[in-house]
Amino acid sequence: MSYSDWAPFNKENIAKAPVKAGVYFLGSEHETTYIGASNNIKERLSEHLSSADACIKGTVSFCYHETLFPEAEEEKQLTAFQYEHGRLPKCNKSK
């Protein structure tokens, strides 16, 4: 499974993201703070960039992975994160 490199969370880098389905990770200085899925990675990252959510506003970088089954991959990544850290990423709400 191939992920993009982590990139600064800004308009210029988001413009390079694919208009395809996938999962994405938002991060602060040293941790993944949000894991999400979308049928249009670029559009969803743009929405996050203009978000008023205080937690999301702390994002400094992102990466993504294209997949045909974004919701299943998101669930897999959230489960793996919770197993490793004993909690969800701080900006993900409990489901």
C-alpha positions in Angstrom: 0.0 0.0 0.0 1.5 3.3 -1.1 0.9 6.6 0.7 1.9 10.0 -0.4 4.7 11.8 1.4 3.6 14.1 4.3 3.3 17.6 2.9 2.5 21.0 4.5 -1.2 21.6 4.9 -1.7 24.5 2.5 -3.6 25.4 -0.7 -0.5 24.8 -2.9 -0.1 21.2 -1.7 -3.8 20.4 -1.5 -4.0 21.5 -5.2 -1.7 18.6 -6.0 -3.9 16.0 -4.3 -5.9 13.7 -6.5 -9.6 14.0 -7.4 -10.0 10.4 -6.5 -11.3 8.3 -3.6 -9.0 7.5 -0.7 -8.1 7.9 2.9 -6.1 10.9 4.3 -4.3 11.7 7.5 -4.0 15.1 9.1 -1.2 15.8 11.5 0.2 18.3 13.9 3.9 18.5 14.9 4.4 14.9 15.9 1.2 13.1 15.7 -1.7 12.1 13.4 -4.7 14.1 14.6 -7.3 13.0 12.1 -8.0 10.1 9.8 -10.7 10.5 7.2 -12.1 9.1 3.9 -13.5 10.7 0.9 -14.6 10.0 -2.7 -12.6 13.2 -3.7 -9.5 13.6 -1.6 -8.6 17.1 -3.0 -12.1 18.5 -2.3 -12.3 17.1 1.2 -8.8 18.4 2.1 -9.9 21.9 0.8 -12.9 21.7 3.0 -10.7 20.9 6.0 -8.4 23.8 5.2 -11.2 26.3 5.5 -12.8 24.5 8.5 -13.7 26.5 11.6 -13.1 23.4 13.8 -10.4 24.4 16.3 -8.9 20.9 16.4 -8.6 20.8 12.6 -7.1 24.3 12.5 -4.0 22.8 14.3 -3.2 20.7 11.3 0.3 21.4 9.8 0.7 18.5 7.4 -1.2 15.7 5.5 -0.8 12.6 3.5 -3.2 10.3 1.6 -3.7 7.0 0.0 -5.9 6.3 -3.0 -8.2 3.4 -2.7 -11.5 2.1 -4.3 -12.9 1.4 -0.8 -12.2 4.6 1.3 -14.7 3.9 4.1 -13.3 0.3 4.7 -9.7 1.6 4.6 -10.6 4.5 7.0 -12.1 2.0 9.4 -9.0 -0.2 9.2 -6.7 2.7 9.8 -8.8 4.0 12.8 -8.8 0.5 14.3 -5.0 0.2 13.9 -4.4 3.7 15.4 -6.7 2.8 18.3 -4.9 -0.5 18.9 -1.5 1.2 18.9 -2.4 4.3 20.9 -5.3 3.1 23.0 -7.5 5.9 21.6 -8.7 7.5 18.3 -6.8 10.4 16.8 -7.7 13.5 18.9 -9.8 15.2 16.1 -11.8 12.0 15.3 -15.1 11.8 17.1 -16.1 8.5 18.6 -18.4 6.6 16.4 
